[in-house]
């Protein structure tokens, strides 16, 4: 049950994280989310083609090995979602807490109501804050990042 909830957290985190290239230099989430989305789209196709090619070329004797390989290929998107779920629950380090406080202050200055950043905030909280900042703040903020 814990695995499924971690995958759901990863999916929610993936939806909340803003795909901004300026953030890619500072956080691995951009690359992981891009790779996970691509894997969700293409890995079922790759697994099916791999299974069909192996069975057509090598016969049914290779079926257990081909199924194991297809299962491994299909697990790749799940690995990305699991990592994202794990990352979303991690507490923010102190420098990131200070930076999130600055981002929150900029949002408040622009007239947006944002809840304060707690000392025990997690990456999920930062993702929601950054998503709102991406929607509300101008591009000058992201260039200054």
C-alpha positions as a Markdown table, in Angstrom:
| # | Residue | x | y | z |
|---|---|---|---|---|
| 1 | Unk | 0.0 | 0.0 | 0.0 |
| 2 | Unk | 2.9 | 2.3 | 0.8 |
| 3 | Unk | 4.2 | 1.9 | -2.8 |
| 4 | Unk | 0.9 | 3.0 | -4.4 |
| 5 | Unk | 0.7 | 6.1 | -2.2 |
| 6 | Unk | 4.3 | 7.0 | -3.0 |
| 7 | Unk | 3.5 | 6.7 | -6.7 |
| 8 | Unk | 0.4 | 8.9 | -6.3 |
| 9 | Unk | 2.5 | 11.5 | -4.4 |
| 10 | Unk | 5.0 | 11.4 | -7.3 |
| 11 | Unk | 2.3 | 11.9 | -9.8 |
| 12 | Unk | 0.9 | 14.9 | -7.9 |
| 13 | Unk | 4.4 | 16.3 | -7.4 |
| 14 | Unk | 5.0 | 15.9 | -11.2 |
| 15 | Unk | 1.8 | 17.9 | -11.9 |
| 16 | Unk | 2.7 | 20.7 | -9.4 |
| 17 | Unk | 6.3 | 21.2 | -10.4 |
| 18 | Unk | 6.7 | 24.0 | -12.9 |
| 19 | Unk | 8.6 | 22.9 | -16.0 |
| 20 | Unk | 10.8 | 26.0 | -16.2 |
| 21 | Unk | 14.3 | 25.8 | -17.7 |
| 22 | Unk | 15.6 | 28.3 | -15.2 |
| 23 | Unk | 14.9 | 25.8 | -12.4 |
| 24 | Unk | 16.6 | 22.9 | -14.3 |
| 25 | Unk | 20.0 | 24.3 | -13.4 |
| 26 | Unk | 19.2 | 24.1 | -9.7 |
| 27 | Unk | 16.9 | 21.1 | -9.3 |
| 28 | Unk | 16.9 | 17.6 | -10.9 |
| 29 | Unk | 13.1 | 17.5 | -11.0 |
| 30 | Unk | 13.0 | 19.1 | -14.5 |
| 31 | Unk | 15.0 | 16.2 | -16.1 |
| 32 | Unk | 13.3 | 13.5 | -14.0 |
| 33 | Unk | 9.8 | 14.8 | -14.9 |
| 34 | Unk | 10.7 | 15.0 | -18.6 |
| 35 | Unk | 12.2 | 11.5 | -18.6 |
| 36 | Unk | 9.3 | 10.1 | -16.7 |
| 37 | Unk | 6.7 | 11.6 | -19.0 |
| 38 | Unk | 8.5 | 10.3 | -22.0 |
| 39 | Unk | 8.8 | 6.9 | -20.3 |
| 40 | Unk | 5.0 | 6.8 | -19.6 |
| 41 | Unk | 4.4 | 7.5 | -23.2 |
| 42 | Unk | 6.9 | 5.3 | -24.9 |
| 43 | Unk | 7.9 | 2.4 | -22.6 |
| 44 | Unk | 4.7 | 0.4 | -23.2 |
| 45 | Unk | 5.4 | 0.6 | -26.9 |
| 46 | Unk | 9.0 | -0.4 | -26.5 |
| 47 | Unk | 8.0 | -3.3 | -24.2 |
| 48 | Unk | 5.4 | -4.6 | -26.7 |
| 49 | Unk | 7.8 | -4.3 | -29.7 |
| 50 | Unk | 10.6 | -6.0 | -27.7 |
| 51 | Unk | 8.3 | -8.9 | -26.7 |
| 52 | Unk | 6.9 | -9.4 | -30.2 |
| 53 | Unk | 10.4 | -9.3 | -31.9 |
| 54 | Unk | 11.8 | -11.8 | -29.4 |
| 55 | Unk | 8.9 | -14.2 | -29.8 |
| 56 | Unk | 8.9 | -14.0 | -33.6 |
| 57 | Unk | 12.6 | -14.4 | -33.9 |
| 58 | Unk | 13.4 | -16.8 | -31.1 |
| 59 | Unk | 10.1 | -18.7 | -30.6 |
| 60 | Unk | 8.1 | -19.4 | -27.5 |
| 61 | Unk | 11.1 | -21.0 | -25.7 |
| 62 | Unk | 12.3 | -17.4 | -24.9 |
| 63 | Unk | 8.9 | -16.4 | -23.4 |
| 64 | Unk | 9.9 | -16.2 | -19.7 |
| 65 | Unk | 13.0 | -14.1 | -20.5 |
| 66 | Unk | 11.0 | -11.9 | -22.9 |
| 67 | Unk | 8.3 | -11.3 | -20.3 |
| 68 | Unk | 10.9 | -10.4 | -17.7 |
| 69 | Unk | 12.5 | -7.9 | -20.0 |
| 70 | Unk | 9.1 | -6.4 | -20.9 |
| 71 | Unk | 8.4 | -6.1 | -17.1 |
| 72 | Unk | 11.7 | -4.3 | -16.6 |
| 73 | Unk | 11.0 | -1.9 | -19.4 |
| 74 | Unk | 7.5 | -1.2 | -18.1 |
| 75 | Unk | 8.9 | -0.5 | -14.6 |
| 76 | Unk | 10.9 | 2.5 | -15.8 |
| 77 | Unk | 8.1 | 5.1 | -15.5 |
| 78 | Unk | 7.3 | 3.7 | -12.1 |
| 79 | Unk | 10.8 | 4.2 | -10.9 |
| 80 | Unk | 10.6 | 7.9 | -12.0 |
| 81 | Unk | 7.3 | 8.3 | -10.2 |
| 82 | Unk | 8.6 | 6.6 | -7.1 |
| 83 | Unk | 11.6 | 8.9 | -7.0 |
| 84 | Unk | 9.4 | 12.0 | -7.4 |
| 85 | Unk | 7.1 | 10.7 | -4.6 |
| 86 | Unk | 10.1 | 10.2 | -2.4 |
| 87 | Unk | 11.5 | 13.6 | -3.2 |
| 88 | Unk | 8.2 | 15.4 | -2.6 |
| 89 | Unk | 8.2 | 14.2 | 1.0 |
| 90 | Unk | 11.8 | 15.3 | 1.8 |
| 91 | Unk | 12.2 | 18.3 | 4.1 |
| 92 | Unk | 13.6 | 21.4 | 2.6 |
| 93 | Unk | 17.1 | 22.3 | 3.6 |
| 94 | Unk | 17.6 | 25.6 | 5.4 |
| 95 | Unk | 19.0 | 27.6 | 2.3 |
| 96 | Unk | 15.9 | 26.5 | 0.3 |
| 97 | Unk | 13.6 | 27.5 | 3.1 |
| 98 | Unk | 15.1 | 31.0 | 3.1 |
| 99 | Unk | 14.8 | 31.1 | -0.7 |
| 100 | Unk | 11.2 | 30.0 | -0.6 |
| 101 | Unk | 10.5 | 32.8 | 1.9 |
| 102 | Unk | 11.9 | 35.3 | -0.5 |
| 103 | Unk | 9.8 | 33.9 | -3.3 |
| 104 | Unk | 6.7 | 34.1 | -1.0 |
| 105 | Unk | 7.5 | 37.7 | -0.2 |
| 106 | Unk | 7.7 | 38.5 | -4.0 |
| 107 | Unk | 4.3 | 36.8 | -4.5 |
| 108 | Unk | 2.8 | 38.8 | -1.6 |
| 109 | Unk | 4.2 | 42.0 | -3.0 |
| 110 | Unk | 2.5 | 41.2 | -6.3 |
| 111 | Unk | -0.8 | 40.9 | -4.5 |
| 112 | Unk | -1.1 | 37.1 | -4.3 |
| 113 | Unk | -2.2 | 35.5 | -1.0 |
| 114 | Unk | 0.2 | 32.7 | -0.1 |
| 115 | Unk | 0.4 | 30.7 | 3.1 |
| 116 | Unk | 3.7 | 31.2 | 5.1 |
| 117 | Unk | 6.5 | 28.8 | 4.7 |
| 118 | Unk | 6.8 | 26.5 | 7.8 |
| 119 | Unk | 10.2 | 25.3 | 9.1 |
| 120 | Unk | 9.2 | 21.7 | 8.4 |
| 121 | Unk | 8.1 | 22.4 | 4.8 |
| 122 | Unk | 8.7 | 19.7 | 2.1 |
| 123 | Unk | 9.6 | 19.8 | -1.6 |
| 124 | Unk | 5.9 | 19.4 | -2.3 |
| 125 | Unk | 5.2 | 22.7 | -0.6 |
| 126 | Unk | 8.0 | 24.4 | -2.6 |
| 127 | Unk | 6.6 | 22.9 | -5.8 |
| 128 | Unk | 3.2 | 24.5 | -5.1 |
| 129 | Unk | 4.8 | 27.8 | -4.3 |
| 130 | Unk | 6.9 | 27.8 | -7.4 |
| 131 | Unk | 3.9 | 26.8 | -9.6 |
| 132 | Unk | 2.1 | 29.8 | -8.3 |
| 133 | Unk | 5.2 | 32.0 | -8.8 |
| 134 | Unk | 5.5 | 30.8 | -12.3 |
| 135 | Unk | 1.9 | 31.7 | -13.0 |
| 136 | Unk | 1.9 | 35.1 | -11.3 |
| 137 | Unk | 5.4 | 36.6 | -11.5 |
| 138 | Unk | 7.0 | 38.1 | -14.6 |
| 139 | Unk | 9.9 | 36.6 | -16.5 |
| 140 | Unk | 12.4 | 39.1 | -14.8 |
| 141 | Unk | 12.0 | 37.1 | -11.6 |
| 142 | Unk | 13.1 | 33.9 | -13.4 |
| 143 | Unk | 16.0 | 35.6 | -15.1 |
| 144 | Unk | 17.2 | 36.8 | -11.7 |
| 145 | Unk | 17.1 | 33.3 | -10.4 |
